[in-house]
């Protein structure tokens, strides 16, 4: 899901030197989508009175996804540009948010592993979580604002459009604003949830908590499905442009 005009050759069929164009936003999208769904799922369990948490299971899930996002995000963030054939903005759009989300998930995994029993038995789970997560929520708000910036850039510069050589997504190559709008809306949804996160911490069942849950659940589901779809479309793009 890249900008077709930046990949297009002046004449002849599109050819890409894939040795200089590493791409793995497939697994990043799947992991990020699953991570958002996990956060929403855990939030609902925390809000339910007497609900059994099984914190070790959540810690393992957060740890697995956090490790994937941290490693891929860190590599993409520090390797500038990751793709020598173009797309230095991918380092910012995909690498940095993945790194931020991955580290946050690893921190949550560590907390759940070491303090999960205390959390499960606490009489006021939302209040306890609000006290723990309050300080880091400042960073979450900042990354939410960053997601707004990415969404605006996606629309303004018509990013994310696939070339016609990419299966399925390439059918929209002549209409770049469709995919640009779709991906930008996903980032905007994540941004809305992140900005409202501190206010929703203490009352996950309140109106703001429900908005955060809706935004992250919808964005997570779409990121997961789109990332899984890209396993086919990106393989097809590679085959068609070697």
BELLIN-V429958 format. One record per backbone hydrogen bond with DSSP energy under -1.0 kcal/mol. NH is the residue of the N-H (numbers start at 1). CO is the residue of the C=O. If there is no record, write none. Layout:
nh=NH co=CO
nh=NH co=CO
//
This chain:
nh=7 co=4
nh=8 co=4
nh=16 co=241
nh=18 co=16
nh=20 co=17
nh=28 co=24
nh=29 co=25
nh=30 co=26
nh=31 co=27
nh=32 co=28
nh=33 co=29
nh=34 co=30
nh=35 co=31
nh=36 co=32
nh=37 co=33
nh=38 co=34
nh=39 co=35
nh=40 co=36
nh=41 co=37
nh=42 co=38
nh=43 co=39
nh=44 co=40
nh=45 co=41
nh=46 co=42
nh=47 co=43
nh=51 co=48
nh=57 co=54
nh=58 co=54
nh=59 co=55
nh=60 co=56
nh=61 co=57
nh=62 co=58
nh=63 co=59
nh=64 co=60
nh=65 co=61
nh=66 co=62
nh=67 co=63
nh=68 co=64
nh=69 co=65
nh=70 co=66
nh=71 co=67
nh=72 co=68
nh=73 co=69
nh=74 co=70
nh=75 co=71
nh=76 co=72
nh=77 co=73
nh=78 co=74
nh=79 co=75
nh=85 co=20
nh=86 co=83
nh=90 co=87
nh=91 co=88
nh=93 co=89
nh=94 co=90
nh=95 co=90
nh=96 co=91
nh=98 co=94
nh=99 co=95
nh=100 co=96
nh=101 co=97
nh=102 co=98
nh=103 co=99
nh=104 co=100
nh=105 co=101
nh=106 co=102
nh=107 co=103
nh=108 co=104
nh=109 co=105
nh=110 co=106
nh=111 co=107
nh=112 co=108
nh=113 co=109
nh=114 co=110
nh=115 co=111
nh=116 co=112
nh=119 co=115
nh=120 co=116
nh=121 co=117
nh=128 co=124
nh=129 co=125
nh=130 co=126
nh=131 co=127
nh=132 co=128
nh=133 co=129
nh=134 co=130
nh=137 co=133
nh=138 co=135
nh=140 co=136
nh=141 co=137
nh=142 co=138
nh=143 co=139
nh=144 co=140
nh=145 co=141
nh=146 co=142
nh=147 co=143
nh=148 co=144
nh=149 co=145
nh=150 co=146
nh=151 co=147
nh=152 co=148
nh=153 co=149
nh=154 co=150
nh=155 co=151
nh=156 co=152
nh=157 co=153
nh=159 co=154
nh=166 co=163
nh=169 co=167
nh=170 co=166
nh=171 co=168
nh=172 co=169
nh=173 co=170
nh=175 co=172
nh=178 co=175
nh=180 co=176
nh=181 co=177
nh=182 co=178
nh=183 co=179
nh=184 co=180
nh=185 co=181
nh=186 co=182
nh=187 co=183
nh=188 co=184
nh=189 co=185
nh=190 co=186
nh=191 co=187
nh=192 co=188
nh=193 co=189
nh=194 co=190
nh=195 co=191
nh=196 co=192
nh=200 co=196
nh=206 co=203
nh=210 co=206
nh=211 co=207
nh=212 co=208
nh=213 co=209
nh=214 co=210
nh=215 co=211
nh=216 co=212
nh=217 co=213
nh=218 co=214
nh=219 co=215
nh=220 co=216
nh=221 co=217
nh=222 co=218
nh=223 co=219
nh=224 co=220
nh=225 co=221
nh=226 co=222
nh=227 co=223
nh=228 co=224
nh=229 co=225
nh=230 co=226
nh=231 co=228
nh=232 co=229
nh=233 co=229
nh=234 co=230
nh=236 co=232
nh=237 co=233
nh=238 co=234
nh=239 co=235
nh=240 co=236
//
